[in-house]
Amino acid sequence: AKGDLIRGRFDEGLDEVMAQINASIGFDRRMAMQDIDNSVAHVTMLSEQGIVSAEDAASIKQGLEAIRIEITAGEFVYSVELEDIHMNIEARLGELIGPAAGRLHTARSRNDQVATSFRLWVRDAHDRASQLVERLIGVLLEQAGAHTESIMPGYTHLQSAQPVSFGHHLMAYVEMFGRDRGRLRDSRDRMNESPLGAAALAGTSFPIDRERTAELLGFARPMHNSLDAVSDRDFALEYLSAASLCMTHLSRLADEIVLWMSPQYRFVELSDAWTTGSSIMPQKRNPDAAELIRGKTGRVHGALVGLLTVMKALPLTFSKDMQEDKETTFDAADTLELCLKAMIGMIGDLRVRTAALRAAAGSGHATATDLADWLTRELGMPFREAHHITGRLVRLADERDRDLAELSLEQMREIDARITADVFTVLGVEDSVTSRRSLGGTSPKRVAEEVAAWRERLGK
Ligand code: ARG
């Protein structure tokens, strides 16, 4: 029967439910290509070391390549009885090439095999995510560069705080995604070591060459402790951590898009391609993709916490618990990549309603800080006193139902007679934004410099 590959000491087959809980083929088939690469590298080394004959190695490689084609063409028949992708491939190899297939697993265990194949998969996931993050940074730079001078309200506590450049706001996300890119790079560098050759847990008595298989698989070096090599899942956890943070950033940006799309804001518009309608309310244009990015963030965070919990009390070395590493990691990678693509699409699609942004920036007494700074600078008041006087001016403006910048000089002088007409040079939102030239500040010139620096960094 199928499954006999490793059941020499057993008489009976598995209970149906046992087979069901035991099998990972339902999801680990996704790393079939990595597993074939892994086996090709292993058998290449075995033959170079004289552990397997050149003839058998050639036939094994031929068989593996035939299986690769079957899988790619969707013709491969997966068997649940064979538990996982590793045994499915090995069993099929036996059907294709006969007894020589049995030599492939020399000096190898499923423990170092799965650690290697999964590591290769997670390494690919790092690369895909990095590329998408770079594309996202690219579209953010486009929008930011076009909107260095578009003024919007900057918020704290979601209350109008100080006017800022819309480009500056987007560049804050460029910094966040830039750190995500750095984290993915760091994690990829750290994980790029080969577990292959650790065998079950203790190494092997065969004269294998672990440097060679590491090299063939594009790893920087072999891992140095066989027990660690088969028990370590840090690489998946680091990937999930980087993915979780990236999703948090995506979710914050998505949330702002939802807010900005609301008719009470109307800061931005998304085209038909990126919005949905309502089944009952004909006027609706909903930013579903942004909401879904926000919503899907929980899945990725869940994958991280789930795997941390799987690993946290496992004794060395392999325990079957670790088979739970894959399904959620695959889902997290799918989710992250889909959300990055959706955000790239939305940011590219975003039409910024600069007049609405500008109008909103001019409300909420957004230049009150500029007024307090002026009182301090021009009249030599202590800042605390300037803050108090400005507060009274804000109250007066509220009572007159207008913005601070709309008070007349006479009205201002009712509060403090020392105020001169020169004050009007700081009350406009343009003046305010332009004046914030400090490093990292919102002045259009600074923002344009940052956009240029990031373009350079990305080689654009
Ligand atoms: N399918 C297993 C996994 O995903 C392979 C490892 C099984 N190893 C073992 N000793 N039973 O982790």
Residues whose N, C-alpha, C, O or C-beta is under 5 A from the ligand:
A	BS01	LIG	S24 D84 R110 N111 V114 M322 Q323
